[in-house]
C-alpha cells in the first residue's frame, strides 16, 4: 500500500528530531554545553519543519539553516542539528531547478564553514572538504531524483494520452462496424417491408416471401449485433463471441440483397485461397456497404459484384448500371423505378459509409476508388494487399 507523502514526511521529521535529541544528550561527552530550554527549542525549530519540505522546500531550507546558525552561535554542538539542513538541501535539489539548489548548497556550505570557525578544536581542512562535498553530493542526487520524477510524469502523461487515443480509435471502429451491420440489414428490411405492404392484399405469396426475408435478415442482424456486444463484454472469451463474417459468406450476403429487391450478380475470378481474417472482413464489409448504398440510393438499378484473387492481392468491385431509365418489374407485375445514384448526394468526404470504406482500406494498406461511372451509375473498387506484413498490421488494429 502506498503511503501518503505527508505521513512519510511526518515520520522523517520525527526520526530526525529523535536523532538530534539523542545527539544533544551526548554534547557534554563531546566537550560541548548540554542544550538547555533554548537549545532544545532550536532543535525542534531546525528539524520539525521538515514535515513541510515538499510543500515549501526553499522556505523550509532557509528557515532550517537560520535556526541552525542561531544554534551554532549560541555555542551548542553543531553536529546535533546538521541532519535537518542536509535533508532540506536535498529536497530543494529534487524539486526545484538546479540554480535554486545550488544557492541552497552554498548556504549549507557557508553555515558549515561558520560552524567550523566557531569551534576552536575543528580541523578546518576537513570542515572545508565537508562543506564542499556534502552540497555537491546532495545536489547531484537530488537533481537525479528530480529528472527521474519528471520522466515518470512524462511517461504517465504519454500513457494516458495513448490510452485516450486507443479508446477513441476503438469507438470509431465500433461505430463503423455498427453502421455496416445495421445500415445493410435495415436497408434490406425497409425494401422488403415496403414490398410486403404494397402487395399485402393483392399478392399474398409475394408478401409472405417478403416477410420471410425480413425475418431472416433481422435474425442475421441480431446475430452480428450479439457478436459485437460479445466483443465488448468478454475480451477474455473470444470463442463465445463467434467468428466475424468472411468471404465464405459473401455469396449469402449477395443473395440476401438480391432477395431484398436488387438484381445483383456475383463473379469470382482467380483461385480462391485462405486470407487473413481482417482482410476478409474488410472486403466483406466494403461490398456490403456498397450494395447497401445501391439499395438506398438507386432502387431499381442492377448491381454487379466481382471478387478477384490476384498474386499478392485481392480486389472487389461493386458497380450499379444506371444506363437505362431504371424501370423494371419485380417479376410479379410490380413496377419499380430508379435512375442510379446521384453523385452529388454522396460526396466523397461525407457520409459514414464512404468514410468507413476509406478507413478500412487505409487500415489494411489498400486502395479504394469510389465515385460515379462514366457510363452511368456508381462504382466502388477496393484492392488490398495480402502479404503477411500488411495482414499482421491490419489484424492487430481491427476490433
N, C-alpha and C positions, 0 to 999 in steps of 0.2 A: 504494500500500500504506500502510495506516495505521500510524504508528509507535507504539511503546509509550510511555505517559506518562512513565515513569521514565527511559527513554532520552532523551526530549526534555528532561527536566529536567537530566540529566547534561550534555547539550550546552550548555544555557543556563548552567549553573554554570561550565563550562569557559570559555565565552565571557566571562562577567562577570569571572572570575578573570584571564583573559588581558588584558582591558582595564584592570583595576586594576593589574596588573603593569606594563603599558606606561605608565600614568599615573604610577606610582611612580618609574619611571626618569626622568621629567621633573620631579620635585619640585624638584630643585636649580635647574633653569632657571626655575621659578616663584617662587624665593626661599624654598623650604621645605627642611627637612632631608631628605636622601635616606633612605628606610627602611633600617633595619638588620635584624638577625635578628628582633627583636621586632616591628618594623613589618611585615615580610613574613609573619610568623606571624599577625598580626592581619588582614592582607589575606586570608589563607586562611580564617580563622575567620569573617570577615564574608561571604564570597562562596560558599565551598564548601557550607555548609548549605542553600543554595538547592535542592540536589538533593532535599531532603525537604519542599519548600514545600507541595506538595499533600497530603502525609501529615499534617503538623502545622504548618499555616500560622501560627497565632498564636505557637507556641513558636519557630519559625524567625524570625519577625519580631522578637520580644523579644530573642532571642539575637543576631541580626544588629545590632540597634540598640545593644545593650550593648557589643559588641565595637567597633562604630564609635565610640561615645562614648569608650571607652578609647583608641582610635587617635587621636582628636582631642585628648584630654587629654595624650597623650604628645608632642604638638607636631608631628604629621605633617600633611601637606596633606589637609584634609577631603574634597576632591573625589575623591581616589583611591578611597575606599570608599563613595561615595554611591549607586552604581547598585544594589548588593545590597539595601540598605534600601528603596529605591524600589520594586523588584520585589516585595519581601516585603509591603509595604503593599498593592500592587495585588492580590496573591494572596489576602490576607485579605479584601479587599473583594469578590473574585469567588467566594469560597467560604463566607463567614460573614455573619451578619446585619449590617445597616448600623451598629448601635450598636457592635459589635465593631470594624468597620472604622474608625469614627470615632475610637475610642480609640487605635487604632494610628496613625491620621493625626495625632492630637495628639502622640503620641510622636515621630513623624517631624519635626513642626514644632518640637518642643522641642529635639531634638538639632541640627536645622538652625540654629536661633537660637543655641544654645550654641556651635556651630562658628564662627558669625559673631562672637560676643562674644570668643572667644579669639584671633581673627585681627585684629590691630591695623589691617591695611590694608583690611578689609572695609567695604563700603558697607552700613550696617545697613538703610537703606530698601529696598535691593534684596534683602538677605537675608530681611527680614520678608515682603516680597512673595512671594519664592520659598517661604518656609516656609508661607505660607497657600495659595498657588496650587497647588503640587505635590500636597499631600494631597487638596485638593478634586478636582483632575482625576483623580487615581488612584482615589479612592473612587467618583467618578461613573462612570468607565469600568469599574471592577471590578464595581460594582453592576449595570450594564447587562449585563455578561457573565454574572453570576450569574442574572439574570432570564431571559436567553436560554437558559442551560443548563437551568434549571428548566422553561421552556416546552418545550424539546426533550424532556426526560424525560417530561413530561406527555403530549406528543403520541405518543411511543413507547408509553407505557402504554395510551393510548386506542386506538392502532392494534392493539396486542397483544390488548386486550380485544375490539375489534371482530372481529379475526381469529378469536378463540375463539368468539364468538357465531356467526359465519358458519359455522365448522366444525360447531358443534353444530346449527345450523339445517339444514346440508346432510346431516348424519347423520339427522336426523328425516325430511327429505324422502326420503332413500334408503330408510330403514326403512319409511316409508309406502308408497312405490312397490313395494318388495319384498313387503310384506304384500298389497297389492292384486293383484299378479301371481300370487304363489304360492298365496294362500288361494283365489282364484277357481278357478284351474285344478286345484288339488288337490281341491277340493270336487267338481268335475265328475268327475275321475278316480276319487275314492272311491265316488261313487254308481254309476258305470258298472262299476267293479271288483266291487262287491257284487252288482250285477245279473248280471254275467257268471258269477260263482261260483255264484249261485243257480240259473241255468238252464243251466249248462255241460253237464250230462248230459241234460236234458230238452228243451232248445230250442237247438240248435246255431246256427241263423241269428241268433237274438237275441244269443247270446253273442259271435258274430263281429262283429255290429254294435256291441256294447258295446266290444269290444276295438279296433275301428276308431276309435270315438270317443275312446278312451283314447290311441291313438297320435296322432291329430290334435291333441288337446288338449295332450298332453305336448310335441309339436313346437312348438305356438304358445307354450307356456310357456318353452321353451328359447330361442326367437327373441326373446321380450321380455327374458329374462334377459341374453342376449348384447347386446341394445341398451343395457341399463342398465350392463353391465360396460364396454361401449364408451364410454359417457359418462364413466365413472370413469377409463378408461385413456387416452383420446385426446380431450382437450378441444379440441385444435387441428385435429382432423379430423372435424368433425361429419357430413360426407357419408358416412363409413364406418359411422356408427352406425345410421342408418335413422330414419325418422320415428316419432314417438310415435303411439299409437292415437288415432283421431279419430271423429267422428260417422259418417263413411262406413263404419266398421267396427262400428257399434253393432248393426245387424241381424245381422251374422255372429256377434257375441258372444251375442246373444239366442238365435239358432238353436243355438249350441253348448250353451247352458244348457238349451234345450228337449231337445236330444239327451241331456242328462245326466239326464233323467227328470222335469224340472219343466215342467208345462204353462204356457207363457208366451206372451203376445201383445205385439206392439209396434205402437203407434199414433203416427203423426206428423201433427201439425196445424200449420197455418200454412205460410208459404212458406219452404222451406229456403234458407239463404244461407251464404256462407263466413263463418267466425268465426275469431277469433284461436286459434292452436294451443293455448295454455294453457287457454282456455275450453272448447274441445272435449275436451281431455284430462280436465279436471275433471268435465265431465258424464259422459264415458265411464266414468271410474273410480268415481264415485258410483253410477251404475247398476250397474256390475259388482259393487261391494261389496254393494249392496242385494240383488241376485239371489243372490250367494254366501251371504248370511245366510239367505235363504229356503231354499236348498239344505241348509244345515247345521242350521237350527233348525226348519224347517217342511216336512219331506219329505211329499209328497203334496198340498200346498196348490197352488192356482193363482195365478199372478202376472200382473200387467199392468204394462207399461211404456208410459208416454205421454210423448212428446217434443213440446214446444210451442214454436214460434217466435212471439215477440211483438215489437212495435216496441221496440227498445232493450233487450230481454232475451230470455233463453231459459230454459225450465223443463223439468224432467224429474221424473216421479213414478214410483215403483215401489211397488206395493201387492200384498199377497197376501191372497186371500179365504179366510178360515177360518170362514165362517159354517156350512159343512157339517161333518160329523164327520170329514172328511178321508179317507174310504175311497174308493178308486178302483182301477181296474186299469190296467195299462200298455198295454192293447190286445192282450195276448197271454196273458191268463189270470193274470197275476201281480197280486196284490192288495197295494197299498201303503196305509199309513195315515199320517195326520198331523193335528194339531189346530191348526196355525198356531203362530207364535212366541209364547212366553211373555214378556210384557214384563218380568217380574222377572229373566229370565235374561240380558237385555241392558240393564241400566240405562243411563240417558243419559250417565253420566260415567265409564263403564268400558268396556273393550274397545278394542283398537287400531283396529278397523274404523270404529266410530262416531266415535272421536276424529279419525281421518283424514278422514272426511267433513266434519266441522265445520271442521277446519283448511283443507281445500281451499276450502270455501265462504267462509271468512273471508279467505283469501288473495286471492280474486277479488271481494271486496266483495259477496258474495251472501248469501242467507238459506237455511237448511235447517231443515226440521221433521222430526223422527224420533220415532216412538212408535206405540203401539197405536192401532188404529182403533176408532171407536165401534161399528161393525157387526161387529167381529172382525178378527183378523189384525193385520198390521203395515204401516206405510207410511213411505216416505221421499219428501219433496218438496223439491227443490232449485230455486232461482231465482237466476240470475246476470245481472248487467247486461252488455250487450255494447257499451258505449260504448268509444271508443278509449282514454280515460284509464284506465278500470278494466282494460282488456286489457293496456295497457302496464305498469301496476303489477304485475299478476299474472305476466305473461310474464317480467318482469325478475327475479322471485324464484323461479320454478319451476325444478326441476332440468333 
